């Protein structure tokens, strides 16, 4: 995707002045960190990060060296295994002979729009109901772009079954599910970019909730303690942490090994692993105005810290829906909220940072509702491919050969 500077400038000018000021601070922090040899880590949620092309953009930022590691959700890993975004045809399932108890609300069933060659490749590893595919192709329905894999047939079912093999390989090789899957994933996914560049991409513990069997088996690949330790060490390595459309970030602001805002006291006390967020920059892209209110209250007089010191309930004190992650974020001196649509904020952030660092981007996301965003989504569907089992196994064999004495 080309960098359309007039479009980006117009979007920037639409941002509230207060957010523009913080945006400039965010760019300066990221650029300064990279110029001084520091690291930038991104903490992503799923949902809009996939649909707005942000995960694809982050993979590109990993390629050019702007992003040094990622935490994400199991749902994102599942979607990236399916190719990030795909086209599906939605049809009523009961007229196709499908049992209603298997169908979601609304009774629709999805066909992943793939050519026969791609389906034949899957059929080498899982049974395919070609009669069902023929019925779906002929049935009345509507075609949409959505997060890949998931409930589409046959891609979603194949990923569910393939995940068991990935878990087995992860245990055999002493690696995480994300690492093994990344070896076969498209290089324009975060897990694929991480595997190719030796950068950590790991699912956080609160985000082991999506992607069906992918999430469950991904969670089974590491113990909770090892997963928490890997997340903590990734965050410890960062000078700047960017949070993007993510909830339940206790591992950052209230984690078992973090001593500055979290619960790492006893781990540190006993001489076990611990780290501190002191001195780091926390940049959070979030639509919730309550986050900004709490952040401003803390800046105005330390109200959040005072509530904690006095053991008072923060929700009642501030009269806002108080999310857990607001506490540590607001209290951290280096925190910076960017209240806005992540589909708008991310391309602006990538544009400004890449130009300041003289980095050439081959891909840039755009807000999905814009004309450029629609073209971007079509490009992802067309070019970002599902996970390749043969490629994954070949990479594993090559790694084994190279590691032998």
VENWO-V908371 format. One record per pair of residues at least 24 apart in sequence whose C-alpha atoms are under 10 Angstrom apart, sorted by the first residue. I is the first residue (numbers start at 1). J is the second residue. Records with the same first field share a line. If there is no record, write none. Layout:
I = J ; J
This chain:
1 = 361 ; 362 ; 363 ; 364 ; 365 ; 366 ; 372 ; 373 ; 375 ; 376 ; 379
2 = 361 ; 362 ; 363 ; 364 ; 365 ; 372 ; 376
3 = 347 ; 351 ; 361 ; 362 ; 363 ; 364 ; 365 ; 366
4 = 351 ; 364 ; 366 ; 372
5 = 348 ; 351
7 = 366 ; 372
8 = 344 ; 345 ; 347 ; 348 ; 351 ; 352 ; 366
9 = 348
11 = 344 ; 345 ; 347 ; 348 ; 367
12 = 344 ; 345 ; 348 ; 349
15 = 339 ; 340 ; 341 ; 344 ; 345
16 = 339 ; 340
18 = 338 ; 339
19 = 336 ; 337 ; 338 ; 339 ; 340 ; 345
20 = 338
21 = 338
22 = 283 ; 336 ; 337 ; 338 ; 339
23 = 283 ; 336 ; 337 ; 338 ; 339 ; 345 ; 348 ; 349 ; 352
24 = 349 ; 352
25 = 283 ; 336
26 = 240 ; 242 ; 281 ; 282 ; 283 ; 284 ; 335 ; 336 ; 337 ; 338 ; 349 ; 353
27 = 348 ; 349 ; 350 ; 351 ; 352 ; 353 ; 354 ; 356
28 = 352 ; 353 ; 356
29 = 239 ; 240 ; 280 ; 281 ; 282 ; 283 ; 353
30 = 66 ; 67 ; 239 ; 240 ; 241 ; 242 ; 281 ; 283 ; 349 ; 353 ; 357
31 = 66 ; 240 ; 352 ; 353 ; 354 ; 355 ; 356 ; 357
32 = 239 ; 240 ; 353 ; 356 ; 357
33 = 66 ; 238 ; 239 ; 240 ; 281
34 = 65 ; 66 ; 67 ; 239 ; 240 ; 353 ; 357
35 = 356 ; 357
37 = 239
38 = 66 ; 68 ; 237 ; 238 ; 239 ; 240
39 = 65 ; 66 ; 67 ; 68 ; 69 ; 234 ; 235 ; 236 ; 237 ; 238 ; 239 ; 240 ; 241
40 = 65 ; 66 ; 67 ; 68 ; 69 ; 70 ; 234 ; 235 ; 237 ; 238 ; 239 ; 240 ; 241 ; 242 ; 281
41 = 66 ; 67 ; 68 ; 69 ; 70 ; 71 ; 200 ; 201 ; 234 ; 235 ; 236 ; 237 ; 238 ; 239 ; 240 ; 241 ; 242 ; 243 ; 282
42 = 67 ; 68 ; 69 ; 70 ; 71 ; 72 ; 201 ; 235 ; 238 ; 240 ; 241 ; 242 ; 243 ; 244 ; 282 ; 283 ; 284
43 = 69 ; 70 ; 71 ; 72 ; 73 ; 201 ; 202 ; 203 ; 204 ; 235 ; 241 ; 242 ; 243 ; 244 ; 245 ; 246 ; 247 ; 249 ; 252 ; 283 ; 284
44 = 70 ; 71 ; 72 ; 73 ; 76 ; 203 ; 204 ; 207 ; 242 ; 243 ; 244 ; 245 ; 246 ; 247 ; 249 ; 285
45 = 71 ; 72 ; 73 ; 74 ; 75 ; 76 ; 203 ; 204 ; 207 ; 243 ; 244 ; 245 ; 246 ; 247 ; 248 ; 249
46 = 72 ; 73 ; 74 ; 75 ; 76 ; 77 ; 79 ; 147 ; 207 ; 210 ; 244 ; 245 ; 246 ; 247
47 = 73 ; 75 ; 76 ; 147 ; 245 ; 246
48 = 147 ; 244 ; 245 ; 246 ; 341 ; 342 ; 343 ; 368
49 = 76 ; 244 ; 245 ; 246 ; 342 ; 343 ; 346
50 = 75 ; 76 ; 79 ; 80 ; 84 ; 85 ; 146 ; 147 ; 148 ; 343 ; 377
51 = 84 ; 85 ; 145 ; 146 ; 147 ; 148 ; 343 ; 367 ; 368 ; 373 ; 377
52 = 341 ; 342 ; 343 ; 344 ; 346 ; 347 ; 365 ; 366 ; 367 ; 368 ; 369 ; 373 ; 374 ; 376 ; 377
53 = 84 ; 85 ; 343 ; 346 ; 347 ; 363 ; 364 ; 365 ; 366 ; 367 ; 368 ; 373 ; 376 ; 377 ; 380
54 = 244 ; 342 ; 343 ; 344 ; 345 ; 346 ; 347 ; 364 ; 365 ; 366 ; 367
55 = 80 ; 84 ; 188 ; 189 ; 190 ; 191 ; 244 ; 365
56 = 80 ; 84 ; 85 ; 187 ; 188 ; 189 ; 190 ; 193 ; 363 ; 364 ; 365 ; 380 ; 384
57 = 188 ; 189 ; 190 ; 346 ; 347 ; 350 ; 361 ; 362 ; 363 ; 364 ; 365 ; 366
58 = 188 ; 189 ; 190 ; 193 ; 346 ; 350 ; 363 ; 364 ; 365
59 = 186 ; 187 ; 188 ; 189 ; 190 ; 191 ; 192 ; 193 ; 194 ; 363
60 = 187 ; 188 ; 189 ; 190 ; 193 ; 350 ; 360 ; 361 ; 362 ; 363 ; 364
61 = 190 ; 193 ; 350 ; 354 ; 359 ; 360 ; 361 ; 362 ; 363 ; 364
62 = 188 ; 189 ; 190 ; 193 ; 194 ; 197 ; 199
63 = 187 ; 188 ; 190 ; 193 ; 194 ; 196 ; 197 ; 199 ; 361 ; 362
64 = 354 ; 359 ; 360 ; 361 ; 362
65 = 197 ; 354 ; 359
66 = 350 ; 353 ; 354 ; 357 ; 359
67 = 199 ; 238 ; 240 ; 241 ; 242
68 = 194 ; 197 ; 198 ; 199 ; 200 ; 201 ; 234 ; 237 ; 238
69 = 190 ; 193 ; 194 ; 198 ; 199 ; 200 ; 201 ; 202 ; 234 ; 235 ; 237 ; 238 ; 241
70 = 190 ; 191 ; 194 ; 199 ; 200 ; 201 ; 202 ; 203 ; 204 ; 231 ; 234 ; 235 ; 241 ; 242 ; 243
71 = 190 ; 200 ; 201 ; 202 ; 203 ; 204 ; 205 ; 207 ; 230 ; 231 ; 234 ; 235 ; 243
72 = 190 ; 191 ; 201 ; 202 ; 203 ; 204 ; 205 ; 206 ; 207 ; 208 ; 244 ; 246
73 = 202 ; 203 ; 204 ; 205 ; 206 ; 207 ; 208 ; 209 ; 210 ; 211 ; 215 ; 246
74 = 178 ; 202 ; 203 ; 204 ; 205 ; 206 ; 207 ; 208 ; 209 ; 210 ; 211 ; 212 ; 213 ; 214 ; 215 ; 216 ; 217 ; 218 ; 219
75 = 147 ; 150 ; 203 ; 207 ; 208 ; 209 ; 210 ; 211 ; 212 ; 214 ; 215
76 = 147 ; 148 ; 189 ; 190 ; 191 ; 203 ; 207 ; 210 ; 211 ; 215
77 = 177 ; 178 ; 181 ; 182 ; 185 ; 189 ; 190 ; 191 ; 201 ; 202 ; 203 ; 210 ; 211 ; 214 ; 215 ; 218
78 = 147 ; 148 ; 149 ; 150 ; 156 ; 159 ; 160 ; 163 ; 178 ; 181 ; 210 ; 211 ; 212 ; 213 ; 214 ; 215 ; 218 ; 387
79 = 146 ; 147 ; 148 ; 149 ; 150 ; 156 ; 159 ; 189 ; 210 ; 211 ; 214 ; 386
80 = 147 ; 148 ; 149 ; 181 ; 182 ; 185 ; 186 ; 188 ; 189 ; 190 ; 191 ; 192 ; 384 ; 385 ; 386 ; 387
81 = 148 ; 149 ; 150 ; 155 ; 156 ; 159 ; 163 ; 178 ; 181 ; 182 ; 184 ; 185 ; 186 ; 189 ; 191 ; 192 ; 214 ; 384 ; 385 ; 386 ; 387 ; 388
82 = 147 ; 148 ; 149 ; 150 ; 152 ; 155 ; 156 ; 158 ; 159 ; 185 ; 186 ; 384 ; 385 ; 386 ; 387 ; 388
83 = 147 ; 148 ; 149 ; 155 ; 185 ; 186 ; 188 ; 189 ; 380 ; 381 ; 382 ; 383 ; 384 ; 385 ; 386 ; 387
84 = 146 ; 147 ; 148 ; 149 ; 186 ; 188 ; 189 ; 190 ; 377 ; 380 ; 381 ; 384 ; 385 ; 386
85 = 145 ; 146 ; 147 ; 148 ; 149 ; 377 ; 378 ; 379 ; 380 ; 381 ; 382 ; 383 ; 384 ; 385 ; 386
86 = 112 ; 113 ; 114 ; 144 ; 145 ; 146 ; 147 ; 148 ; 149 ; 152 ; 155 ; 377 ; 378 ; 380 ; 381 ; 382 ; 384 ; 385 ; 386
87 = 111 ; 112 ; 113 ; 114 ; 143 ; 144 ; 145 ; 146 ; 147 ; 148 ; 149 ; 152 ; 378 ; 381 ; 382
88 = 112 ; 113 ; 114 ; 141 ; 142 ; 143 ; 144 ; 145 ; 146 ; 147 ; 148 ; 149 ; 151 ; 152 ; 153
89 = 113 ; 136 ; 137 ; 139 ; 140 ; 141 ; 142 ; 143 ; 144 ; 145 ; 152 ; 153
90 = 136 ; 139 ; 140 ; 141 ; 142 ; 143 ; 144 ; 152
91 = 135 ; 136 ; 137 ; 138 ; 139 ; 140 ; 141 ; 142 ; 143
92 = 136 ; 139 ; 140 ; 141
93 = 136 ; 139
95 = 135 ; 139
96 = 132 ; 135 ; 136 ; 139
97 = 132 ; 135
98 = 132
103 = 151
104 = 151
108 = 141
109 = 136 ; 141 ; 151 ; 152 ; 153
110 = 136 ; 141 ; 142 ; 143 ; 144 ; 150 ; 151 ; 152 ; 153 ; 154 ; 156
111 = 135 ; 136 ; 137 ; 141 ; 143 ; 151 ; 152 ; 153 ; 154 ; 155 ; 156
112 = 136 ; 143 ; 148 ; 149 ; 150 ; 151 ; 152 ; 153 ; 154 ; 155 ; 156
113 = 137 ; 143 ; 144 ; 152 ; 153 ; 154 ; 155
114 = 153 ; 154 ; 155
118 = 155 ; 386
119 = 154 ; 155
121 = 388 ; 389
122 = 154 ; 155 ; 158 ; 159 ; 162 ; 388 ; 389
123 = 154 ; 158
125 = 158 ; 161 ; 162 ; 389
126 = 154 ; 157 ; 158 ; 159 ; 161 ; 162
127 = 154 ; 157 ; 158
128 = 153 ; 154 ; 157 ; 158
129 = 153 ; 154
130 = 154
145 = 374 ; 377 ; 378 ; 381
146 = 377 ; 381
147 = 381
148 = 381 ; 386
149 = 211 ; 386
150 = 210 ; 211 ; 212 ; 214
151 = 211 ; 212
155 = 386
156 = 211 ; 212 ; 214
157 = 212 ; 213
159 = 211 ; 212 ; 213 ; 214 ; 386 ; 387
160 = 211 ; 212 ; 213 ; 214 ; 215 ; 216 ; 217
161 = 213 ; 214
162 = 213 ; 214 ; 389
163 = 213 ; 214 ; 215 ; 216 ; 217 ; 218
164 = 213 ; 214 ; 216 ; 217 ; 218
165 = 217 ; 389
166 = 214 ; 217 ; 218 ; 221 ; 389 ; 392 ; 393
167 = 214 ; 216 ; 217 ; 218 ; 219 ; 220 ; 221 ; 222
168 = 217 ; 221
169 = 221 ; 393 ; 396
170 = 218 ; 220 ; 221 ; 222
171 = 220 ; 221 ; 222
173 = 396 ; 400
174 = 221 ; 222
175 = 221 ; 222
176 = 201 ; 202 ; 203 ; 218 ; 219 ; 220 ; 221 ; 222 ; 223 ; 226 ; 227
177 = 202 ; 203 ; 214 ; 215 ; 217 ; 218 ; 219 ; 220 ; 221 ; 222
178 = 202 ; 203 ; 218 ; 219 ; 221
180 = 392 ; 393 ; 395 ; 396
181 = 218 ; 387 ; 388 ; 389 ; 392 ; 393
182 = 387 ; 388 ; 392
183 = 387 ; 388 ; 389 ; 390 ; 391 ; 392 ; 393 ; 394 ; 395 ; 396
184 = 386 ; 387 ; 388 ; 389 ; 390 ; 391 ; 392 ; 393 ; 394 ; 395 ; 396
185 = 384 ; 385 ; 386 ; 387 ; 388 ; 389 ; 391 ; 392
186 = 383 ; 384 ; 385 ; 386 ; 387 ; 388 ; 391
187 = 384 ; 385 ; 387
188 = 363 ; 380 ; 383 ; 384 ; 385
189 = 384 ; 385 ; 386 ; 387
192 = 387
195 = 395
196 = 395
199 = 234
200 = 230 ; 231 ; 234
201 = 230 ; 231 ; 234
202 = 227 ; 228 ; 230 ; 231 ; 234
203 = 227 ; 228 ; 230 ; 231
204 = 228 ; 230 ; 231 ; 232 ; 248 ; 249 ; 250 ; 251 ; 252
205 = 231 ; 248 ; 249 ; 250 ; 251
206 = 247 ; 248 ; 249 ; 250 ; 251
207 = 246 ; 247 ; 248 ; 249
225 = 256
228 = 255 ; 256 ; 257
229 = 255 ; 256 ; 257 ; 273 ; 274
231 = 255 ; 257
232 = 256 ; 257 ; 258 ; 273 ; 274 ; 275 ; 276
233 = 257 ; 258 ; 273 ; 274 ; 275
235 = 275 ; 276 ; 277 ; 280
236 = 274 ; 275 ; 276 ; 277 ; 278 ; 280
237 = 275 ; 280
238 = 277 ; 280 ; 281 ; 282
239 = 277 ; 278 ; 279 ; 280 ; 281 ; 282
240 = 277 ; 279 ; 280 ; 281 ; 282 ; 283 ; 334 ; 335
241 = 277 ; 280 ; 281 ; 282 ; 283 ; 284 ; 335
242 = 281 ; 282 ; 283 ; 284 ; 285 ; 335 ; 336 ; 337
243 = 282 ; 283 ; 284 ; 285 ; 286 ; 337 ; 338
244 = 283 ; 284 ; 285 ; 286 ; 287 ; 338 ; 341 ; 342 ; 345 ; 346
245 = 284 ; 285 ; 286 ; 287 ; 288 ; 340 ; 341 ; 342 ; 343
246 = 284 ; 285 ; 286 ; 325
247 = 286 ; 323 ; 324 ; 325 ; 326
248 = 323 ; 324 ; 325 ; 326
249 = 323 ; 324 ; 325 ; 326 ; 328 ; 329
250 = 324 ; 325 ; 326 ; 327 ; 328 ; 329
251 = 325
252 = 276 ; 277 ; 282 ; 325 ; 328 ; 329
253 = 277 ; 282 ; 324 ; 325 ; 326 ; 327 ; 328 ; 329 ; 330 ; 331 ; 332
254 = 324 ; 325 ; 327 ; 328 ; 329
260 = 328 ; 331 ; 332
261 = 327 ; 328 ; 329 ; 331 ; 332
262 = 327 ; 328
277 = 332 ; 333 ; 334
278 = 332 ; 333 ; 334
279 = 332 ; 333 ; 334
280 = 332 ; 333 ; 334 ; 335
281 = 332 ; 333 ; 334 ; 335 ; 336
282 = 329 ; 330 ; 332 ; 333 ; 334 ; 335 ; 336 ; 337
283 = 329 ; 334 ; 335 ; 336 ; 337 ; 338
284 = 329 ; 335 ; 336 ; 337 ; 338 ; 339 ; 340 ; 342
285 = 336 ; 337 ; 338 ; 339 ; 340 ; 341 ; 342 ; 343 ; 345 ; 346
286 = 337 ; 338 ; 339 ; 340 ; 341 ; 342 ; 345
287 = 337 ; 338 ; 339 ; 340 ; 341 ; 342
288 = 321 ; 337 ; 338 ; 339 ; 340 ; 341
289 = 320 ; 337 ; 338 ; 339 ; 340
290 = 318 ; 319 ; 320 ; 321 ; 322 ; 323 ; 326 ; 339
291 = 320 ; 321 ; 322 ; 323 ; 325 ; 326 ; 327 ; 329 ; 330 ; 337 ; 338 ; 339
292 = 326 ; 330 ; 336 ; 337 ; 338 ; 339
293 = 318 ; 320 ; 330
294 = 318 ; 319 ; 320 ; 322 ; 326 ; 327 ; 329 ; 330 ; 331
295 = 326 ; 327 ; 329 ; 330 ; 331 ; 332 ; 335 ; 336 ; 337
296 = 330 ; 337
297 = 330 ; 331
298 = 327 ; 330 ; 331 ; 332 ; 333
299 = 330 ; 331 ; 332 ; 333
302 = 330 ; 331
303 = 330 ; 331
304 = 328 ; 330 ; 331
305 = 330 ; 331 ; 332
341 = 367
342 = 366 ; 367
343 = 367 ; 368 ; 369 ; 373
344 = 368
